Amino acid sequence: MSQPFSTVDRRQVLQGIGAATLAAAAPRALRAQNRSDVVVIGAGLSGLAAALILQEAGLNVRVIEGRQRVGGRVLSYRSLPGSPEAGGTSFGPGYARLVDAARTHGVGLVNLGPVLRYYGQRELFLDGEHVPASAWADHPRNPFPAAARETLPWRFMGGFLAQNNPLKTTDAWVDPAHADLDVSLFDFLKSRGLSDEIINLTYNVEPTHGSSAHDVSALMMLFVTSFIGAQRALAVPGQAPFLTAEGGNQAIPEAMAAALSNEVELGRSVEAIRSEDDQAEVHCTDGQVYKADRVVCTVPCSVLRRIKLDPILTGPQARAVQTLDSQIINQAHMVAKSPFWEKDGIDPNIFSDGLVCSLVAEHKAKDPAEVSSLTAWIRGHDAALLDQMPTDQAKAAIIADIERMRPAAKGQLEIVEYKSWYRDPFSSGDWAVWQPGQVSTLAAQLAAPNGRIHFCGEHTAISNRGMEGAMESGERAAFEVLSAA
Ligand SMILES: Cc1cc2nc3c(=O)[nH]c(=O)nc-3n(C[C@H](O)[C@H](O)[C@H](O)COP(=O)(O)OP(=O)(O)OC[C@H]3O[C@@H](n4cnc5c(N)ncnc54)[C@H](O)[C@@H]3O)c2cc1C
């Protein structure tokens, strides 16, 4: 995997740039209260990573955040046993920046090795009916050719993409040489011999990106595949490639925020950003105005397109911000009044072509075997359907879907937390979803600075995805600011 700097190199570079910047900044002693060297919009991982680097370089940094909490799309539900994750779920030892941030700021890490086997097993439900693994090979809905008929649907796509991935490095997806792969995932899979039935069952039923294989770029999915492969390769031999943070992953951004000299200003929702010749201004919906030499804006495109920018964006960058979508995902976090899975005698985890495409039994208690809570995932078109319902109706639909599949669960589930990432105005969805044709035409321009405004966030990451992508992008934006100062 290609990464711009190792941790050690990064610190050395930072010291060099920081010294020069400090010298330049020294005469500017007293400042009005609402003026700083840099304003960072958003206290998610990318914003906090950028702010800490800029602070380390000696700049006066102010982080403003629309929500009443830090962490952004990293959200741990402490109201439930084991603090299950509603956002950034897990990460690997290869998440160098995130792991470094946890260590630097005193957050303990939990290796998921001992509980991994509980997450691997799933029960298959098609049209509401349970299909035992032993009956799958001969089942009429099994679309696989003879050699693959034992394969369970959720085990297929990752391996198939890995075997058919021409990208050699994680950043190769933005190389114009691969523009021919910027077609729909569906077309890519068909050209590699998969049937419509296989694509439907192994991707559309539980779409990780978009709502179906038709509306996502194969190039982006191959990037995802390369990143997962690189993470596996970087895992410590003999240890599981999955980690979480003690107390929930949100503990990492919280500890990063606590290391800032200026406290994060919560509840400041930005509505406009202006870049002028000698300064930049950030306007909030409550009338507060912040002034700074530079602004780092971390919000996803689905939110950025509602923020007024002056000067306006133009060309491919404007098109990217207006059209790059964010994944629609809803989750219900539940506790079970009784272990209904002991009553119906099958694993609590579900893969289904119904509303709840995935039910996950969390194992976050002291005893690894104990089910601490259950998480229902709803994605794509089904999540969009729930978003049209009042919350109570959406919750009832989720419970009804599970009870239909598993009568033993009747009356046993209580939804403690329900999250629609799309209906959350500070994210308007989950991770960025590149549609066919968007990568090759828009990706190169997406993060270009607009005057004194610099952009970052996981959607602008080149070599990493998810939480590590956010950290990578924050680091890149911080160095951009330092080189511009
Ligand atoms: C359900 C789910 C599962 C995930 N699973 C994983 C996983 O297993 N592994 C992984 O690596 N990643 C995962 N991710 C992705 C990961 O959490 C994100 O990529 C990452 O946290 C994004 O960080 P960011 O800083 O780019 O954006 P954000 O965290 O969204 O930060 C942007 C910040 O800006 C703030 N903001 C937005 N608008 C405004 C405004 N107008 N004014 C002021 N502030 C504003 C937001 O409140 C937010 O705090 C998952 C995400 C979700 C939602």
The ligand as an ORCA input file, in Angstrom:
! r2SCAN-3c Opt
* xyz 0 1
  C     -22.365      2.573      9.715
  C     -20.922      2.897      9.419
  C     -19.980      1.878      9.453
  C     -18.643      2.167      9.187
  N     -17.706      1.166      9.292
  C     -16.409      1.451      9.109
  C     -15.418      0.471      9.364
  O     -15.713     -0.657      9.799
  N     -14.118      0.803      9.143
  C     -13.747      2.042      8.699
  O     -12.557      2.297      8.519
  N     -14.670      2.997      8.474
  C     -15.979      2.733      8.679
  N     -16.919      3.711      8.493
  C     -16.517      4.975      7.862
  C     -15.853      5.947      8.827
  O     -16.571      6.034     10.027
  C     -15.798      7.308      8.145
  O     -15.195      7.159      6.872
  C     -14.983      8.343      8.895
  O     -15.304      8.355     10.265
  C     -15.232      9.708      8.251
  O     -14.499     10.702      8.918
  P     -14.477     12.172      8.321
  O     -13.708     12.996      9.246
  O     -14.084     12.116      6.908
  O     -16.009     12.630      8.298
  P     -17.019     12.863      9.512
  O     -16.736     11.903     10.598
  O     -18.366     12.855      8.926
  O     -16.624     14.321     10.023
  C     -17.181     15.494      9.494
  C     -17.631     16.344     10.666
  O     -18.175     17.551     10.166
  C     -19.319     17.887     10.939
  N     -20.189     18.725     10.125
  C     -20.945     18.358      9.063
  N     -21.593     19.406      8.570
  C     -21.267     20.459      9.324
  C     -21.627     21.825      9.306
  N     -22.477     22.315      8.394
  N     -21.106     22.654     10.244
  C     -20.241     22.179     11.178
  N     -19.861     20.890     11.241
  C     -20.362     20.038     10.323
  C     -19.934     16.549     11.261
  O     -20.812     16.631     12.357
  C     -18.706     15.685     11.501
  O     -18.339     15.689     12.862
  C     -18.251      3.470      8.823
  C     -19.191      4.517      8.832
  C     -20.518      4.228      9.142
  C     -21.505      5.379      9.198
*
